[in-house]
Amino acid sequence: MLQNYTIGKSTSDQKVPEELRVALVGLNRISATIYDNPRILRLDDAKIVGFLHIDSLEEEPALQEFPNILGQVGEMEAICRHHKIDRLILAIDPGDVQRLHDIIQQCERASIEYELLSRQYDVDFNGAFSEIFDHKPPPEEYRFQRTLDLLVSVIMFLIFLPSYFLIALAIKLESKGPVLYSQERVGREEKIFRIFKFRSMYADAEKAGPQLAKKRDPRITNVGNFLRKTRLDELPQLINVIRGDMSLVGPRPERPYFVEKYSKIIPRYRERLKVKPGLTGHAQVETGYDETIEDVKEKLQYDLEYIENRNSSSLYWQIMFKTVWVVLTAKGQ
């Protein structure tokens, strides 16, 4: 599946060149097939300039199959500047996580736009991929998703409105502090926005700095424990959905501090920022709250699976029904 990473400005803000000049990173069967059949990239007016090799040339097999080798990936910045390359296609085995992570970090440091072939693909006899993932859905799908988000979130807001007062009363009776609290979160294309939640912890719970919640966390109030298990503490985020900061379904919106932290140690973590965060999501209904880095890595796999299949209506409604089940049964972890 082909995934797009736009560094710096969003794609909508960038000037599209008359002829998009791309280079392929990696000397393998897939990059050779792309070179011979550039149409499978679904990039209009794209010209494939050549290849960047990953290892030393002596270690690369069958070099005669790869014309126009521009140089080594370690020199990508100078190569892209010299050959006026607009975008790199990373045709790299995703199983080689460390190498892939290093190259992505190099692209980001140099502000080079890149796309990632996130899985190994078989190529049929006609030279086309058996599956291609276009990261950005057509505009009409955006409009449909936004309309659905707005309609459902307004209805849910009105349905749950009486419960807002009961929840607020319970919070105030148990502990001092505001009923709602607001935090900065990172949204689509790394846009910072503020979310609203019902307070589930004692006031000043993070006076020592940001930290993950734990099981039997002493910072969580009794009311807060119930709210978290039923996910009712997330209800005020319907306001964020109505405002357009979030979608009903998507990755959990994370704080800037943790985004920066996890991006440095977890490969592909920033991929989850290519879509709007969600009030609920695949990771939220399948796993519990993050307690360790391993929990974060597990959730990321669910987020990536959703992103790759987010145009599937069956997955969307599966997540929605599971969310309703969690709320009704207080099965949230």
SVG drawing of the C-alpha trace seen along z (x, -y; Angstrom):
<svg xmlns="http://www.w3.org/2000/svg" viewBox="-32 -27 64 40">
<polyline fill="none" stroke="black" stroke-width="0.4" points="0.0,0.0 1.3,-3.4 1.3,-5.9 2.1,-9.6 4.2,-11.7 4.2,-15.4 6.9,-17.2 6.5,-20.9 3.3,-22.3 0.2,-20.2 -0.3,-18.9 -3.2,-21.3 -0.9,-24.2 2.0,-23.1 2.4,-24.1 2.2,-21.0 5.0,-21.0 4.1,-20.7 6.1,-17.5 6.5,-15.6 10.1,-14.2 10.4,-11.2 13.2,-8.8 13.0,-5.2 14.9,-4.2 16.0,-0.6 17.1,1.8 14.6,4.7 11.9,6.3 9.2,3.8 11.3,0.7 12.2,2.3 8.5,2.9 7.6,-0.6 10.3,-2.0 9.0,0.1 5.3,-0.7 5.1,-4.2 1.4,-4.3 0.9,-2.0 1.9,-5.0 -1.3,-6.8 0.7,-10.0 -0.2,-12.2 2.6,-13.7 5.2,-11.9 8.7,-11.2 10.9,-8.6 14.4,-10.1 16.3,-7.1 17.3,-5.0 19.0,-5.6 20.7,-2.5 20.8,-1.6 23.9,0.5 27.2,0.1 27.1,0.8 29.2,3.9 26.5,5.4 23.6,4.7 22.6,7.6 21.8,7.4 22.8,3.8 22.3,4.1 18.6,4.2 18.6,0.7 19.4,-2.1 20.0,-5.6 21.4,-4.9 21.8,-8.4 23.8,-7.5 23.5,-6.3 20.7,-7.1 23.1,-8.7 23.6,-11.5 19.9,-11.9 19.7,-15.6 22.5,-16.6 21.1,-14.1 17.5,-15.5 18.8,-19.0 21.1,-18.2 18.4,-16.3 15.6,-18.5 13.7,-15.6 10.3,-16.4 9.5,-13.1 11.2,-9.9 9.4,-6.5 10.7,-4.2 10.5,-0.7 12.0,0.8 11.2,4.1 9.1,2.9 10.5,5.8 13.8,4.0 12.4,1.6 15.6,-0.1 16.8,-0.9 13.4,-2.1 13.2,-4.3 16.7,-5.7 15.8,-6.7 12.5,-8.2 14.2,-10.3 16.8,-11.4 14.0,-12.5 12.3,-14.4 15.4,-16.2 16.1,-17.2 12.4,-18.2 12.2,-15.8 8.7,-14.7 8.4,-10.9 6.0,-8.0 6.3,-4.6 5.4,-1.2 4.4,0.1 4.2,3.8 5.8,6.2 3.5,6.7 3.2,9.2 3.0,7.9 0.8,9.6 1.7,10.4 0.4,7.1 2.9,5.3 0.3,3.7 0.1,4.0 -2.5,6.3 -3.3,3.7 -2.4,-0.1 -3.3,-2.3 -4.0,-6.0 -3.5,-7.8 -5.9,-10.7 -9.5,-9.6 -11.4,-11.5 -12.9,-14.8 -16.4,-13.4 -15.4,-10.8 -14.2,-13.7 -17.5,-15.4 -19.5,-12.3 -17.3,-11.6 -17.6,-15.1 -21.4,-15.1 -21.7,-11.8 -19.5,-13.1 -21.5,-16.2 -24.9,-14.6 -24.1,-11.7 -22.2,-13.9 -25.0,-16.5 -27.6,-13.7 -25.3,-12.1 -24.7,-15.5 -28.4,-16.1 -29.1,-12.5 -26.4,-12.6 -27.1,-16.2 -29.1,-15.3 -26.3,-13.0 -23.8,-15.9 -25.5,-17.5 -25.5,-14.2 -21.8,-13.6 -20.9,-17.2 -22.7,-16.8 -21.0,-13.5 -17.6,-15.0 -18.1,-18.1 -19.5,-16.1 -16.4,-13.8 -13.5,-16.1 -12.5,-19.7 -11.6,-21.1 -13.3,-21.9 -15.8,-19.6 -14.2,-19.8 -10.5,-20.1 -8.9,-21.0 -5.6,-19.9 -3.6,-20.5 -3.6,-17.6 -2.1,-16.9 -4.5,-16.5 -4.3,-15.8 -1.2,-17.2 0.1,-17.9 -2.4,-20.7 -2.6,-21.6 -6.1,-21.9 -7.7,-21.7 -9.9,-18.8 -12.4,-18.9 -13.0,-16.0 -14.8,-15.3 -12.2,-15.4 -11.5,-11.8 -8.5,-12.6 -7.9,-14.7 -6.9,-18.3 -3.1,-18.8 -2.7,-15.1 0.1,-16.0 1.9,-18.7 5.1,-16.6 4.7,-16.5 2.9,-14.4 2.7,-10.7 0.7,-7.7 -2.2,-6.4 -1.7,-3.1 -4.0,-0.4 -5.4,-1.4 -3.9,-4.8 -4.3,-6.7 -4.8,-9.9 -8.1,-8.7 -11.2,-9.4 -14.0,-6.8 -16.3,-8.7 -13.4,-9.1 -12.8,-5.3 -16.4,-4.7 -16.2,-7.4 -13.1,-5.9 -14.5,-2.4 -17.6,-3.6 -15.6,-6.1 -18.2,-8.8 -15.3,-11.1 -14.8,-11.5 -18.3,-12.8 -17.3,-16.5 -15.1,-15.7 -18.3,-15.7 -17.7,-19.4 -14.4,-18.8 -16.1,-16.6 -18.7,-19.3 -15.9,-21.9 -14.1,-19.7 -10.9,-19.1 -11.8,-15.3 -13.8,-12.6 -16.0,-10.1 -13.6,-7.3 -9.8,-7.6 -6.6,-7.3 -6.7,-8.7 -5.6,-12.4 -2.3,-12.5 -0.5,-15.3 2.4,-17.1 4.8,-15.9 4.1,-12.2 4.0,-12.6 7.5,-14.0 8.6,-11.3 7.1,-8.3 8.1,-9.6 11.8,-9.3 11.5,-5.7 8.6,-4.1 8.9,-3.8 5.9,-5.0 4.3,-6.7 3.7,-9.9 1.6,-8.1 -1.3,-8.3 -1.2,-12.1 -2.2,-11.8 -5.9,-11.5 -8.1,-13.2 -8.0,-11.7 -11.2,-10.1 -13.6,-10.2 -13.4,-6.4 -11.2,-4.1 -10.0,-0.7 -7.2,-0.9 -9.5,-2.3 -12.1,0.5 -9.6,3.3 -7.1,2.3 -7.0,0.5 -5.3,-2.8 -1.6,-3.1 0.6,-2.1 3.8,-1.2 5.7,-1.8 4.6,1.7 1.0,0.7 1.6,-2.3 3.2,-0.1 0.3,2.3 -2.2,-0.5 -0.2,-1.9 -0.7,1.4 -4.5,1.0 -4.3,-2.6 -2.3,-1.8 -4.7,1.0 -7.6,-1.4 -5.9,-4.1 -5.2,-1.6 -8.8,-0.3 -10.7,-3.4 -12.8,-3.5 -14.3,-0.1 -17.8,-0.8 -17.9,2.6 -14.8,1.7 -16.3,-1.7 -19.6,-0.3 -17.8,2.5 -15.9,-0.1 -19.0,-2.1 -21.0,0.9 -18.0,2.0 -17.9,-1.5 -21.6,-1.3 -21.0,2.0 -18.1,0.6 -20.3,-2.3 -23.3,-0.1 -21.3,2.6 -18.5,0.5 -16.0,2.9 -13.4,0.2 -10.0,1.2"/>
</svg>
